[in-house]
Amino acid sequence: MAAERRAVTVGGKGYSLTSSSVFEVANGLARFDIESSALSRISSSSNSKSATTTKFALSIPDYLSPEEARASLLLLLNKLLLSTSPAAFQLQDILKEMSPGPDYTIDNVPNDDVVLLDYSMAAIDGISAILDHRSSALSAVADAVAALSCEALRADASCFNLIDSGDGSSAKDDVAVASDLKVFLNGSKLVNSSKNPVDPAVTKIPSAHGSFRESVRWLHSRSRVQLNSGSRASTSGTANAMSPVLLSLAGALWNLGDLSFQRAKLVVGDSISRGELSSCMMEMLDAKCPGVDSLEKLYMSAQASLSKKDYVLFLHEIYCLSDMVRKMVSWEATAAFVSLEGSDLVEKVQVNNGGERVPSSENNAKTDKKGEKKKKVVLGKGTTALTQFIKNRLLSGASEPVPVNVSTVLEKCSQTFLSLLDPRDLGFDCLLKKVKEIVESNESRRLPKLPKGTRDFAKEQMAIREKAFSIIVDVFKRHGARALDTPAFELRETLMGKYGEDSKLIYDLADQGGELCSLRYDLTVPFARYVAMNGLTSFKRYQIAKVYRRDNPSKGRYREFYQCDFDIAGHFEKMGPDFEVIKILTELLDELDIGDYEVKLNHRKLLDGMLAICGVPQEKFRTICSSIDKLDKLTFEQIKKEMVEEKGLTEEMADKIGTFVRERGAPVELLSKLKQEGSKFLENSESELALNELEILFKSLLKSKCIDKVVFDLSLARGLDYYTGVIFEAAFKGAAQDIRAAETEVLVCILGDDLSLAAELVSELWEAKVKAEFNVHKRVMKHIDRARESRIPWMVIIGERELNEGIVKLKDVTASKEYEVPRSRLVEELQGRLNNPSPS
């Protein structure tokens, strides 16, 4: 069999290690071969090495598993080979041992190479690779097991109806997990049939499993770099690169295991028929499945190891955490499978092993009823395929007849799952293949998905939208506007040439009989076409409809979205329509009550005058305006580079533009500055005209009591070709703030159930005007989760030890640092740290 194992080549410059290959070698599933020229390179380079040699004591921590130790040694061997160190000759012999011992002596190591024999650095990369491989496998399997639990619990599956908004704001991994769960459950008659309220252990599946996917992907990306990068300066450098990734993985594992255990308990308690099957299953779960307390203890221990900079122990504890979560998921799978198969499972295993079926007394009455048929349980297409695969595995390999009862059947079932969910087991690859086959199956994945850049509006969102549209329409009608509707597409010739550089974003439709058409890009050009086509000389209209942009979807940018247009066509007093439109905008935003905002305003002729003053050729006005219009997203240096390198301006021209576009302020004050004697704007006829028009507009806005919402901003450029006068846009001033639901600064955490102690501590903080909340719970992770979910920056933690010693523990949640302070100085210490966010 050894000759049939896959070979993994190490030490070759043209070869690269992967997490999977490290895992296979570490577990004896593959052999390692040294690249043919590597040893000869070592021999030829020996002459250049230091003549002085030494003995090196290589010590492997005794707490590491053989898998971890071999993975670490493989990485160390690869490094020595690539560095042409003679120590590689002896290390390869050590690695060939299936269970490396704790201590080895490597003779005749050149002094120059001693620094290369850094086992800690190799252990960080090696164990990270093992965690990468194991976590990637666990991620897919955990989703499948969660689907089985949902079937067993008859859970409400509406929590899996997540939608990718297409703009980058939704959690893509959460949506992907929900989509995969729907594939497993597609066609199920069990889910959505329970009358019990849906449990958080189910509703949190997308977020917990999605977070785990995200952490696994981050680890995979970083591990791939670490495995094949050159020699690094120190262990601390490697640790600094990997620690944030691994800490994220540890937290995601904790959440995954916690929810898995909760679902297992729910299934056994609520879904398995009462009787011997249920009681035996509960006894086994309590006795053999790792508990949440053990999970939490291991997680906290890993954090402590990291804070002490014991990086190898930190990695090992996350490795143990991963294995513990695997066992929890295995027990969840056992519970769900037993719930779904029930007494049929016992009967089949008994018969398969040659035993006699002995119905329990509680079922005798039911089985004696003549003609009674068992109701068929209809699982989802994906869970049906998965369950059948597991049954085949469970019933295969039956040996000689043995007496069986419920407990022995459950024991065999649990052992099957513990083995099946172990990546080292030969059956694991078959399970993983089956899970991927289900998820990727065309037959079961006939679930539609949205095109990128589009979104559905559910009933809650529709209620909000309808209310907003109602407010907007009321304001439009208050100003005498009438409704208009135009086609969703126009003749292409109508739209082209109206949007400057953005014309490339117009959606063209296929030729359907001689007319070249495109989807409307906005509502203004169709309105202009309507006015011209009907010979109208005056029309005040509004239109609320969808428009389409062939844009690259990103946060806040869609390919299909609504525009709410208010336009005034005709001949009116100077600046009258401009005043009314801006007034309407402020009325709308005030009545919608969406938060603080500002209306940025400029004049297109002022821009043109500015560009002329800066020496920009007139034929470049529009393209340079398009660049300036990006200043709300890019720095001026980035814009300057675009204007100079791509659009042909001189650096002098660009710098002059930079001086002008930085002008921003209150309308009346900035206008007065721009009209001062000697102003260059007064030397240009276009900009002088614009300043005179803005003076009329600002006086009107001042009288209408809305000018305080307006900011005169010379960087506002709007790139569309049909803009000739006043241009403006509203910006929500809170959009870039870090908003929390509450302003809480401190969470007082009591480890236990002493409410009076919480009342004493939090009252002291309240009296000192510190914004604080309290939480009473025995488990520290519940407190940490509460602080993180509410984004509370500081925790005050006090348990039995702290109480006895007269101290409290302060935890900086963001920095994950803890400080012990005397109980009497709690308020003083907290106030100091809150006023100085970076204490020494």
LUMSEMAR-46824 format. One line per 5 residues: number of its first residue (from 1); their letters; for each residue x, y, z of C-alpha. Coordinates in steps of 0.001 Angstrom, whole numbers, padded with zeros to 6 digits. Layout:
BEGIN
NUM> a> X,Y,Z | ...
//
This chain:
BEGIN
1> maaer> 000000,000000,000000 | 002883,002356,000792 | 004043,002204,-002821 | 000621,003383,-003981 | 000664,006534,-001889
6> ravtv> 000854,009855,-003652 | 004285,011471,-003615 | 004768,015066,-002456 | 008005,016642,-003699 | 009844,018987,-001350
11> ggkgy> 012940,021101,-001726 | 012498,021903,-005392 | 012376,025480,-006554 | 009799,024582,-009169 | 007522,022837,-006659
16> sltss> 005069,024312,-004176 | 003518,022915,-001031 | -000217,023075,-000371 | -002174,022636,002836 | -003581,019385,001459
21> svfev> -000151,017957,000658 | 001130,018890,004120 | -001930,017200,005659 | -001414,014031,003605 | 002270,013674,004478
26> angla> 001597,014442,008152 | -000933,011618,008318 | 000920,009051,006221 | -001577,009376,003364 | 001242,010492,001056
31> rfdie> 004991,010054,001092 | 007488,012850,000660 | 010206,012767,-001993 | 013112,015173,-002043 | 013552,016890,-005400
36> ssals> 016357,015144,-007257 | 018695,018104,-007564 | 018166,019437,-004024 | 020633,017118,-002283 | 023265,017668,-004959
41> risss> 022888,021430,-004513 | 023495,020949,-000789 | 026645,018930,-001453 | 028035,021462,-003917 | 027323,024395,-001594
46> snsks> 028946,022809,001464 | 032289,024438,000608 | 030810,027911,001013 | 029366,027112,004447 | 031094,028000,007693
51> atttk> 033846,025509,008585 | 032759,025649,012222 | 029934,023272,013092 | 027919,022541,016177 | 025418,020085,017589
56> falsi> 021868,021371,017558 | 019246,020113,020010 | 015922,019995,018185 | 013092,019904,020704 | 009490,019153,019725
61> pdyls> 006884,020114,022368 | 005471,016929,023834 | 001900,018250,023716 | 001871,018235,019909 | 000089,015392,018148
66> peear> 002072,013269,015652 | 000144,015015,012872 | 001220,018465,014092 | 004810,017362,014694 | 005205,015794,011235
71> aslll> 003656,018808,009506 | 006090,021099,011330 | 009076,018920,010451 | 008016,018817,006797 | 008020,022613,006650
76> llnkl> 011373,022748,008406 | 012837,020179,005984 | 011569,022139,002983 | 013165,025300,004340 | 016513,023577,004933
81> llsts> 016475,022096,001418 | 015733,025430,-000195 | 018497,027007,001913 | 020941,024180,000907 | 021658,023276,004539
86> paafq> 023389,019926,005267 | 021092,019564,008287 | 018409,018430,005807 | 020128,015008,005522 | 019427,014163,009172
91> lqdil> 016049,015854,009336 | 014659,013710,006534 | 015414,010617,008623 | 013592,012098,011609 | 010551,012884,009455
96> kemsp> 010365,009330,008164 | 009398,008194,011647 | 005589,008015,011829 | 005597,009310,015430 | 008507,011728,015908
101> gpdyt> 009875,011855,019444 | 010282,015017,021517 | 014055,015502,021326 | 016710,015012,018648 | 020321,016000,018205
106> idnvp> 021459,017114,014763 | 025220,016802,014365 | 027643,018936,012367 | 025325,021848,011714 | 027248,024762,010173
111> nddvv> 027076,027783,012430 | 025581,029740,009520 | 022609,027348,009437 | 021670,027327,013116 | 019269,030210,012567
116> lldys> 017418,028079,009993 | 016535,025405,012555 | 013700,027460,014030 | 011131,024820,014931 | 008605,027354,016235
121> maaid> 008421,029122,012894 | 007990,025821,011066 | 005331,024752,013578 | 003304,027917,012973 | 003257,027305,009222
126> gisai> 002838,023535,009492 | -000042,023535,011984 | -001671,026422,010097 | -001628,024246,006982 | -003272,021391,008903
131> ldhrs> -005918,023785,010224 | -006483,025118,006719 | -007115,021650,005297 | -009251,020456,008211 | -011323,023664,008395
136> salsa> -012021,023740,004660 | -013341,020178,004891 | -015330,020863,008053 | -017014,023915,006536 | -018811,021947,003811
141> vadav> -019715,019035,006076 | -021026,021276,008871 | -023488,022858,006430 | -024783,019434,005400 | -025182,018308,009029
146> aalsc> -027019,021526,009875 | -029450,020730,007053 | -030113,017299,008601 | -030833,018985,011944 | -033262,021388,010288
151> ealra> -035116,018378,008880 | -035158,016661,012273 | -036379,019806,014036 | -038920,020538,011282 | -037474,024018,011537
156> dascf> -038742,027178,009924 | -036457,027565,006897 | -037434,031161,006141 | -034182,032301,007776 | -032416,030900,004695
161> nlids> -034227,033275,002327 | -031298,035645,002213 | -030632,037824,-000793 | -027367,039107,-002173 | -028149,042786,-002659
166> gdgss> -025575,042924,-005441 | -024003,046128,-004150 | -021389,044624,-001877 | -023231,045517,001345 | -024621,042049,002107
171> akddv> -022569,039288,003721 | -021885,037100,000705 | -020796,034098,002756 | -023987,034215,004822 | -026025,034312,001622
176> avasd> -024011,031457,000131 | -024546,029263,003200 | -028272,029986,003155 | -028385,029124,-000553 | -026620,025786,000052
181> lkvfl> -029007,024934,002898 | -031942,025615,000581 | -030444,023194,-001938 | -030309,020443,000695 | -033845,021175,001905
186> ngskl> -035420,021700,-001518 | -038623,019630,-001687 | -038736,018766,002022 | -042141,018203,003642 | -040625,018327,007128
191> vnssk> -039170,021811,007335 | -041610,024594,008164 | -043971,022071,009810 | -043064,022625,013472 | -045349,024710,015657
196> npvdp> -042482,025533,018004 | -040871,028974,017722 | -037732,028934,015625 | -034614,028570,017778 | -031546,030860,017475
201> avtki> -029475,027709,016911 | -031234,027535,013524 | -031607,031214,012658 | -027906,031835,013312 | -026748,029110,010895
206> psahg> -026120,031510,007954 | -024172,034039,010032 | -022136,031517,012059 | -021349,029222,009127 | -020795,032243,006865
211> sfres> -018301,033717,009325 | -016547,030353,009460 | -016311,030261,005646 | -014866,033754,005644 | -012254,032836,008287
216> vrwlh> -011355,029641,006420 | -010905,031531,003164 | -008684,034092,004917 | -006601,031303,006472 | -006284,029513,003134
221> srsrv> -005097,032670,001404 | -002510,033438,004077 | -001332,029820,004447 | -000711,029527,000728 | 001634,032512,000933
226> qlnsg> 003361,031333,004112 | 003974,027794,002829 | 005942,028921,-000186 | 007484,032238,000784 | 011208,032598,001286
231> srast> 013001,032564,004618 | 011621,035064,007087 | 013334,037130,009699 | 011861,035700,012896 | 009191,033624,014571
236> sgtan> 007502,036822,015711 | 007209,037990,012094 | 005475,034766,011095 | 003288,034921,014203 | 002298,038510,013516
241> amspv> 001227,037512,010010 | -000820,034513,011122 | -002187,035441,014568 | -005086,037681,013451 | -006154,035038,010942
246> llsla> -006008,032218,013467 | -007759,034234,016167 | -010576,034869,013709 | -010720,031149,012960 | -010836,030311,016667
251> galwn> -013804,032611,017228 | -015609,031215,014204 | -014939,027642,015406 | -016302,028518,018841 | -019541,029847,017357
256> lgdls> -019839,026882,015003 | -019365,024348,017794 | -021652,026154,020218 | -024559,026196,017757 | -023899,022604,016668
261> fqrak> -024082,021413,020274 | -027273,023405,020863 | -028928,021834,017814 | -027858,018340,018898 | -029494,018926,022288
266> lvvgd> -032633,020279,020641 | -032908,017302,018301 | -032494,014759,021091 | -034835,016611,023427 | -037593,017540,020994
271> sisrg> -037417,015391,017870 | -036533,011817,018871 | -039563,009821,019970 | -039746,009415,023727 | -038613,006038,024985
276> elssc> -035479,003923,025052 | -034079,005501,021863 | -034387,009024,023233 | -033041,008247,026712 | -030056,006283,025365
281> mmeml> -029221,009033,022909 | -029368,011699,025614 | -027152,009648,027935 | -024554,009161,025200 | -024626,012817,024216
286> dakcp> -024088,013946,027814 | -021348,011395,028432 | -019335,011496,025225 | -019945,014744,023332 | -017653,017633,024341
291> gvdsl> -019660,020335,026079 | -019802,024055,025465 | -017916,024665,028706 | -014973,022649,027390 | -015134,024561,024126
296> eklym> -015114,027899,025910 | -012276,026859,028210 | -010117,025847,025258 | -010928,029062,023380 | -009990,031211,026375
301> saqas> -006807,029191,026877 | -005796,029854,023267 | -006310,033582,023792 | -004173,033441,026932 | -001392,031606,025080
306> lskkd> -001398,034262,022383 | -001179,037064,024926 | 001858,035292,026435 | 003367,034988,022933 | 003487,031198,023266
311> yvlfl> 002689,030827,019582 | 003124,027064,019193 | 000806,026370,022135 | -001635,028909,020683 | -001659,026976,017377
316> heiyc> -001991,023637,019164 | -004996,024813,021183 | -006762,026008,018051 | -005948,022610,016515 | -007596,020960,019539
321> lsdmv> -010491,023392,019251 | -010954,022362,015627 | -010991,018689,016568 | -013447,019333,019389 | -015819,021131,017029
326> rkmvs> -015495,018232,014555 | -016638,015865,017307 | -019555,018163,018182 | -020664,018226,014558 | -020336,014428,014473
331> weata> -022656,014116,017462 | -025086,016588,015894 | -025077,014392,012784 | -025695,011312,014922 | -028626,012936,016717
336> afvsl> -030217,014223,013506 | -029770,010928,011691 | -031225,008923,014588 | -034159,011318,014763 | -034921,010946,011068
341> egsdl> -034399,007172,010888 | -035599,006231,014378 | -036721,002676,014973 | -036111,001762,011308 | -032410,002244,011950
346> vekvq> -032459,-000165,014894 | -034423,-002765,012935 | -032157,-002629,009867 | -028969,-002885,011862 | -030394,-005779,013892
351> vnngg> -031458,-007674,010776 | -028209,-006906,008993 | -026302,-008361,011920 | -028464,-011474,012098 | -030295,-010464,015253
356> ervps> -034000,-010798,015908 | -036309,-007864,015831 | -037820,-007327,019251 | -040365,-004499,019120 | -040546,-002365,022227
361> senna> -043715,-002485,024285 | -044588,001102,023466 | -044819,000208,019766 | -046666,-003147,020113 | -050114,-001617,020031
366> ktdkk> -049341,000386,016930 | -047754,-002470,015002 | -050635,-004814,015818 | -053177,-002569,014119 | -054233,-004309,010927
371> gekkk> -053716,-002476,007724 | -052058,000510,009306 | -049465,002062,007005 | -046511,004073,008116 | -046628,007651,006898
376> kvvlg> -043777,008343,004488 | -041373,011046,005556 | -040364,013264,002636 | -036978,014866,003090 | -035379,017425,000814
381> kgtta> -033678,016172,-002326 | -030251,016941,-000949 | -030842,015539,002542 | -032414,012396,001023 | -029258,011725,-000996
386> ltqfi> -027065,012431,002016 | -029114,010214,004340 | -029000,007326,001884 | -025233,007659,001587 | -024896,007518,005380
391> knrll> -027214,004504,005669 | -025160,002629,003118 | -022012,003409,005086 | -023648,002420,008380 | -025007,-000888,007126
396> sgase> -021917,-001852,005146 | -019219,-004103,006454 | -021514,-006124,008708 | -019530,-008970,010178 | -020642,-011971,012166
401> pvpvn> -024060,-011860,013893 | -023912,-010220,017285 | -026655,-009589,019831 | -027752,-005984,019506 | -029949,-003557,021379
406> vstvl> -030705,000137,021092 | -027559,001252,022907 | -025225,-000852,020734 | -026908,000403,017576 | -026493,004001,018732
411> ekcsq> -022900,003281,019679 | -022202,001979,016178 | -023979,004982,014682 | -021953,007460,016744 | -018670,005710,015928
416> tflsl> -019578,005740,012245 | -020071,009498,012278 | -016948,010176,014346 | -014983,008168,011794 | -016807,009482,008752
421> ldprd> -016226,013114,009737 | -012501,012592,010344 | -010508,013895,007335 | -007978,011100,007899 | -010630,008445,007293
426> lgfdc> -010800,007035,003768 | -014580,007486,003787 | -014323,011211,004456 | -013391,012028,000873 | -016447,010086,-000295
431> llkkv> -018662,012070,002083 | -017150,015364,000995 | -017586,014404,-002646 | -021233,013521,-001995 | -021863,016858,-000236
436> keive> -020274,018831,-003086 | -022196,016749,-005616 | -025462,017670,-003880 | -024635,021358,-003633 | -023460,021576,-007232
441> snesr> -026148,019302,-008688 | -028098,020914,-011529 | -031151,018878,-010638 | -031392,020038,-007048 | -030033,023525,-007677
446> rlpkl> -032865,024802,-009792 | -033144,027715,-007425 | -032973,031017,-009310 | -030598,033794,-008370 | -030518,037513,-008989
451> pkgtr> -028295,039139,-011596 | -025509,041202,-010070 | -026449,044780,-009334 | -030154,044038,-008809 | -032206,043259,-005726
456> dfake> -035637,042128,-004599 | -037704,044234,-002233 | -039463,042121,000394 | -042668,043178,002116 | -040884,045070,004893
461> qmair> -038744,046979,002380 | -041763,047646,000179 | -043620,049186,003112 | -040739,051595,003679 | -040415,052383,-000022
466> ekafs> -044119,053015,-000471 | -044152,055396,002483 | -041093,057238,001127 | -042619,057496,-002356 | -045845,058800,-000836
471> iivdv> -043982,061593,000972 | -042015,062444,-002162 | -045121,062577,-004387 | -046943,064774,-001866 | -044088,067305,-001961
476> fkrhg> -043981,067223,-005777 | -047743,067822,-006003 | -047521,070607,-003413 | -045377,072447,-005950 | -047830,071905,-008796
481> arald> -046105,069034,-010610 | -047989,066493,-012734 | -047080,062864,-013271 | -045533,061509,-016467 | -044514,057999,-017508
486> tpafe> -042168,057150,-020369 | -040974,053820,-021908 | -038224,051849,-020179 | -036248,051957,-023436 | -035633,054676,-026027
491> lretl> -034131,054864,-029482 | -030394,054653,-029070 | -029894,057883,-030995 | -031991,059703,-028381 | -029683,058691,-025536
496> mgkyg> -026244,058781,-027130 | -024113,061896,-026696 | -025992,063117,-023627 | -023950,061604,-020815 | -020333,062332,-021647
501> edskl> -017971,059528,-020617 | -020855,057735,-018891 | -022405,056921,-022274 | -020489,053635,-022108 | -022791,052603,-019261
506> iydla> -025926,052590,-021412 | -027560,049165,-021833 | -028027,048416,-025543 | -030809,046052,-026603 | -030575,043535,-029424
511> dqgge> -031899,044646,-032816 | -035564,043591,-032973 | -036571,044665,-036472 | -034573,047639,-037602 | -034739,049970,-034572
516> lcslr> -031657,050229,-032377 | -032870,050735,-028810 | -031315,051097,-025369 | -032617,051003,-021808 | -033051,054459,-020332
521> ydltv> -030052,055687,-018364 | -032040,058331,-016484 | -035447,060063,-016640 | -034290,063515,-017749 | -033403,062729,-021379
526> pfary> -036713,060872,-021987 | -038507,063898,-020502 | -036622,066228,-022843 | -037574,063958,-025772 | -041239,064075,-024670
531> vamng> -041257,067879,-024423 | -039610,068314,-027840 | -041781,065670,-029528 | -044999,067273,-028269 | -043987,070898,-028808
536> ltsfk> -044549,071843,-025161 | -043439,075307,-024059 | -044096,074859,-020334 | -044369,071731,-018206 | -043692,071001,-014539
541> ryqia> -043604,067241,-014127 | -042485,064462,-011799 | -041664,060820,-012544 | -040646,057944,-010263 | -039349,054977,-012245
546> kvyrr> -036469,052545,-012682 | -033361,053368,-014695 | -030512,051116,-015836 | -026732,051419,-015770 | -024261,048901,-017231
551> dnpsk> -022034,049649,-014250 | -019755,047488,-012138 | -021840,046746,-009010 | -020300,047885,-005748 | -021511,049122,-002409
556> gryre> -024318,051593,-003074 | -024122,051168,-006876 | -026720,049110,-008723 | -027481,048292,-012335 | -031189,048828,-011779
561> fyqcd> -032534,051428,-009368 | -035221,054076,-008925 | -034918,057734,-009721 | -037360,060343,-008454 | -037328,063221,-010953
566> fdiag> -038816,066691,-010714 | -038241,068864,-013805 | -039440,072275,-014923 | -039454,072979,-018676 | -040071,076404,-020155
571> hfekm> -039048,080074,-019841 | -039145,081570,-016358 | -037594,084324,-014277 | -033853,083962,-013836 | -032973,081320,-011239
576> gpdfe> -036672,080750,-010354 | -036779,077038,-011282 | -033338,076435,-009707 | -034525,077948,-006437 | -037713,075867,-006398
581> vikil> -035973,072571,-007181 | -033440,073065,-004353 | -036235,074083,-002008 | -038140,070904,-002954 | -035037,068820,-002268
586> telld> -034649,070201,001269 | -038373,069720,001960 | -038171,066100,000816 | -035131,065244,002916 | -036557,066987,005984
591> eldig> -039882,065132,005722 | -038218,061780,005009 | -036285,062336,008257 | -033296,060219,007217 | -030747,062182,009250
596> dyevk> -028473,065183,008881 | -027537,066113,005316 | -026060,068862,003183 | -026797,070024,-000356 | -023533,070616,-002248
601> lnhrk> -023974,073225,-004995 | -021947,074676,-007868 | -022495,076234,-011296 | -021353,074606,-014524 | -020387,077934,-016101
606> lldgm> -018271,078701,-013029 | -016477,075404,-013616 | -015902,076214,-017259 | -014524,079625,-016318 | -012273,078037,-013719
611> laicg> -010871,075584,-016272 | -010260,078388,-018753 | -008432,080389,-016059 | -006243,077322,-015388 | -005345,077084,-019087
616> vpqek> -007314,073932,-019905 | -008221,073744,-023624 | -011976,074061,-024182 | -012218,070669,-025897 | -011021,069065,-022650
621> frtic> -013573,070812,-020377 | -016020,067903,-020228 | -013456,065157,-019698 | -011672,067157,-016974 | -015044,067808,-015283
626> ssidk> -015575,064039,-015225 | -012262,063684,-013380 | -013071,066449,-010890 | -016438,064779,-010241 | -014586,061805,-008689
631> ldklt> -013150,063896,-005846 | -015765,062560,-003434 | -014262,059060,-003927 | -010570,059676,-004750 | -007825,061957,-003426
636> feqik> -006734,064958,-005450 | -003350,063307,-006044 | -005129,060399,-007731 | -007249,062802,-009779 | -004159,064838,-010690
641> kemve> -002423,061698,-011950 | -005438,060903,-014150 | -005616,064459,-015546 | -001893,064609,-016318 | -001065,061053,-017410
646> ekglt> -004329,060068,-019098 | -005911,063340,-020206 | -002899,065392,-021199 | -002892,068355,-018790 | 000351,069857,-017568
651> eemad> 001201,069568,-013864 | 000884,073367,-013592 | -002694,073250,-014914 | -003577,070409,-012538 | -002108,072238,-009528
656> kigtf> -004109,075389,-010346 | -007273,073279,-010556 | -006376,071790,-007164 | -006207,075278,-005642 | -009722,076137,-006860
661> vrerg> -011536,072847,-006102 | -010499,073068,-002465 | -012773,076107,-002074 | -015811,075074,-000029 | -018008,076879,002496
666> apvel> -021167,078765,003376 | -022798,080074,000155 | -022996,083810,000875 | -019525,084035,002448 | -017723,082051,-000279
671> lsklk> -019579,083912,-003030 | -018443,087219,-001518 | -014841,085963,-001529 | -015010,084892,-005179 | -016439,088280,-006191
676> qegsk> -013782,090340,-004418 | -011920,092913,-006474 | -009037,091261,-008280 | -010659,087827,-008363 | -009677,085902,-011486
681> flens> -013288,084690,-011797 | -014344,088236,-012653 | -011909,088238,-015571 | -013838,085459,-017329 | -017267,086211,-018790
686> esela> -018658,082707,-018143 | -017653,082614,-014487 | -018770,086213,-013910 | -022234,085338,-015276 | -022362,082282,-013004
691> lnele> -021449,084320,-009911 | -024201,086844,-010657 | -026776,084061,-011054 | -025639,082389,-007839 | -026056,085709,-005998
696> ilfks> -029744,085762,-007013 | -030155,082109,-006028 | -028497,082463,-002626 | -030645,085478,-001710 | -033761,083453,-002521
701> llksk> -032570,080444,-000524 | -031731,082754,002386 | -035265,084185,002380 | -036781,080690,002170 | -034831,079638,005297
706> cidkv> -033105,076646,003715 | -029679,078082,002911 | -028243,076584,006109 | -028520,073183,004395 | -026512,074340,001340
711> vfdls> -022721,074200,000890 | -021043,076072,-001973 | -018486,073512,-003220 | -016251,074147,-006250 | -015264,070469,-006432
716> largl> -018805,069457,-007445 | -018547,068874,-011193 | -021255,066444,-012397 | -020040,064885,-015625 | -023216,064793,-017732
721> dyytg> -023112,066817,-020934 | -026572,068363,-020584 | -025690,070296,-017404 | -025244,073993,-018272 | -026261,075907,-015139
726> vifea> -026638,075198,-011421 | -025587,071698,-010361 | -026186,070181,-006924 | -026385,066942,-004990 | -027402,065975,-001470
731> afkga> -025053,064014,000793 | -026015,062292,004021 | -023509,063611,006555 | -023671,060486,008694 | -022863,058062,005859
736> aqdir> -019154,057908,006714 | -019617,057789,010546 | -019239,054677,012610 | -022771,054399,013973 | -023723,052240,016924
741> aaete> -027227,051582,018143 | -026244,052794,021616 | -023462,054964,023030 | -022547,052511,025783 | -018887,052809,026809
746> vlvci> -018620,050038,029412 | -020246,046645,029957 | -020167,045488,033585 | -019856,041680,033512 | -020653,039582,036570
751> lgddl> -019461,035956,036294 | -022224,034271,038266 | -025734,035270,039273 | -025200,038107,041759 | -027438,040902,040474
756> slaae> -026753,043036,043561 | -023029,043150,042725 | -023870,044284,039193 | -026187,046948,040597 | -023439,048220,042925
761> lvsel> -020771,048498,040217 | -022893,049894,037410 | -024494,052471,039734 | -021046,053833,040584 | -020364,054261,036868
766> weakv> -023738,055900,036229 | -023143,058333,039083 | -019808,059217,037456 | -021688,059913,034160 | -020114,056878,032465
771> kaefn> -022393,055297,029859 | -022652,051724,031077 | -024734,048558,030891 | -024551,045369,032951 | -024762,041664,032207
776> vhkrv> -025024,038731,034638 | -024018,035300,033332 | -021800,032393,034391 | -020026,032042,031025 | -017465,034647,030069
781> mkhid> -018018,034133,026320 | -021617,035286,026689 | -020300,038563,028068 | -017721,038898,025289 | -020336,038156,022623
786> rares> -022631,040795,024127 | -019857,043402,024080 | -018851,042582,020504 | -022412,042513,019147 | -023190,045874,020769
791> ripwm> -019694,047163,019916 | -019043,048247,023502 | -015354,049221,023765 | -014672,048313,027441 | -015662,045481,029783
796> viige> -015451,045333,033563 | -015181,041649,034504 | -015545,040394,038068 | -015812,036802,039221 | -015082,034905,042408
801> relne> -011293,035360,042170 | -011524,039085,041528 | -014023,039460,044364 | -011769,037631,046824 | -008686,039623,045806
806> givkl> -010427,043002,045817 | -009723,043709,042152 | -011615,044075,038899 | -010486,043158,035406 | -010744,045789,032661
811> kdvta> -010841,044431,029098 | -010190,046547,026025 | -012505,044706,023625 | -010999,046123,020441 | -007365,045488,021377
816> skeye> -008105,042233,023285 | -005995,043446,026214 | -006805,043007,029905 | -005766,045026,032961 | -006266,044255,036650
821> vprsr> -006971,047288,038859 | -007968,047685,042518 | -011715,047633,043084 | -011535,051029,044791 | -010013,052666,041691
826> lveel> -012531,051301,039165 | -014231,054580,038302 | -010990,056584,038244 | -009222,054028,036014 | -012120,053789,033578
831> qgrln> -012518,057542,033256 | -008822,057861,032531 | -008881,055167,029859 | -012073,056495,028255 | -010547,059968,028041
836> npsps> -007247,058513,026766 | -008036,055677,024322 | -004364,054605,024087 | -003122,054131,027670 | 000345,052797,028249
//
